[in-house]
Amino acid sequence: MSRPKTYTARYELRLTPAEKIAWNNKAASVGMDLSNFIRRCVERRQIPRPQPQINLDTAKELGKIGVNLNQQIRAMNTALASGQFIPNVEEAITVVEEVSSLVKQVQLELLLNDRQNG
């Protein structure tokens, strides 16, 4: 695996305050910092498309669902450890873990797939 680049050389670029705000907003709209955004522009590399707000909102809600699923798994394991009987607990844990994995997968696809197709 290659090591990430370390950028140490600096170049000063003078902008008006309005330009700086506009460029920062453009970079932020595609989830990039200003340095990487400018680097991609200068090198004429592809800039990812901005994420649709619905993707961001849905991914956030899926994150909350994932937290709740993990809490369910933890609660079942805690109950088992304290000697409580839960019918079909192994199957329940397996199903919740599978659903949790699928939620994470959908969340990643929402956030990454649209950028790769941009």
C-alpha positions as CSV (number, residue, x, y, z in Angstrom):
1,M,0.0,0.0,0.0
2,S,1.4,3.4,-0.9
3,R,1.9,6.1,1.7
4,P,-0.2,9.2,1.5
5,K,1.5,12.3,0.0
6,T,2.8,14.8,2.5
7,Y,2.4,18.4,1.2
8,T,5.1,20.6,2.7
9,A,5.7,23.3,0.0
10,R,3.5,26.4,0.3
11,Y,2.3,28.9,-2.3
12,E,0.5,32.1,-1.3
13,L,-2.5,33.0,-3.4
14,R,-4.1,36.4,-2.8
15,L,-7.9,36.6,-3.0
16,T,-10.5,39.1,-2.2
17,P,-12.6,38.3,0.9
18,A,-15.6,37.6,-1.4
19,E,-13.5,35.2,-3.6
20,K,-12.3,33.4,-0.5
21,I,-15.8,32.9,0.8
22,A,-17.1,31.8,-2.6
23,W,-14.2,29.3,-3.1
24,N,-14.6,27.9,0.4
25,N,-18.4,27.5,-0.2
26,K,-17.7,25.7,-3.5
27,A,-15.2,23.4,-1.8
28,A,-17.5,22.7,1.1
29,S,-20.4,21.9,-1.2
30,V,-18.5,19.0,-2.5
31,G,-17.1,17.9,0.8
32,M,-13.5,19.1,0.2
33,D,-11.2,21.5,1.9
34,L,-10.0,24.5,-0.1
35,S,-6.5,23.3,-0.7
36,N,-7.6,20.0,-2.3
37,F,-10.4,21.8,-4.2
38,I,-7.9,24.3,-5.7
39,R,-5.4,21.5,-6.4
40,R,-8.0,19.5,-8.4
41,C,-9.1,22.6,-10.3
42,V,-5.5,23.5,-11.3
43,E,-4.7,19.9,-12.3
44,R,-8.1,19.7,-14.2
45,R,-9.0,16.6,-12.2
46,Q,-12.6,15.7,-11.6
47,I,-14.4,17.5,-8.8
48,P,-17.1,15.4,-7.1
49,R,-20.6,16.5,-7.5
50,P,-22.3,18.0,-4.5
51,Q,-24.2,15.5,-2.4
52,P,-28.0,15.8,-2.7
53,Q,-29.4,17.0,0.6
54,I,-31.7,13.9,0.7
55,N,-28.7,11.6,0.6
56,L,-27.1,13.5,3.5
57,D,-30.3,13.5,5.5
58,T,-31.0,9.8,4.8
59,A,-27.5,8.8,5.7
60,K,-27.8,10.7,9.0
61,E,-31.1,8.9,9.8
62,L,-29.5,5.5,8.9
63,G,-26.7,6.3,11.3
64,K,-29.3,6.7,14.1
65,I,-30.9,3.4,13.1
66,G,-27.5,1.8,13.2
67,V,-26.9,3.1,16.7
68,N,-30.3,1.7,17.8
69,L,-29.5,-1.7,16.3
70,N,-26.1,-1.8,18.1
71,Q,-27.9,-0.9,21.4
72,Q,-30.3,-3.9,20.8
73,I,-27.4,-6.3,20.3
74,R,-25.7,-5.0,23.4
75,A,-28.9,-5.3,25.4
76,M,-29.4,-8.9,24.3
77,N,-25.8,-9.8,25.1
78,T,-26.0,-8.1,28.5
79,A,-29.3,-10.0,29.3
80,L,-27.6,-13.3,28.3
81,A,-24.6,-12.5,30.5
82,S,-26.8,-11.9,33.5
83,G,-28.5,-15.3,33.0
84,Q,-31.8,-14.1,31.5
85,F,-33.5,-16.5,29.1
86,I,-34.3,-15.0,25.7
87,P,-36.0,-17.4,23.2
88,N,-34.2,-17.7,19.9
89,V,-31.6,-15.2,21.0
90,E,-28.8,-16.4,18.8
91,E,-31.1,-16.1,15.7
92,A,-32.2,-12.6,16.9
93,I,-28.7,-11.4,17.4
94,T,-27.7,-12.7,13.9
95,V,-30.7,-11.0,12.3
96,V,-30.0,-7.7,14.0
97,E,-26.3,-7.9,13.1
98,E,-27.2,-8.6,9.4
99,V,-29.7,-5.7,9.3
100,S,-27.1,-3.4,11.0
101,S,-24.5,-4.4,8.3
102,L,-27.0,-3.7,5.5
103,V,-27.9,-0.3,7.0
104,K,-24.1,0.6,7.0
105,Q,-23.8,-0.6,3.4
106,V,-26.7,1.6,2.2
107,Q,-25.4,4.5,4.2
108,L,-22.0,4.2,2.4
109,E,-23.6,3.8,-1.0
110,L,-25.7,6.9,-0.5
111,L,-22.6,9.0,0.4
112,L,-20.0,7.4,-2.0
113,N,-21.8,6.1,-5.1
114,D,-23.2,9.4,-6.2
115,R,-19.7,10.9,-6.0
116,Q,-18.1,8.1,-8.1
117,N,-20.7,8.6,-10.8
118,G,-20.2,12.4,-10.9
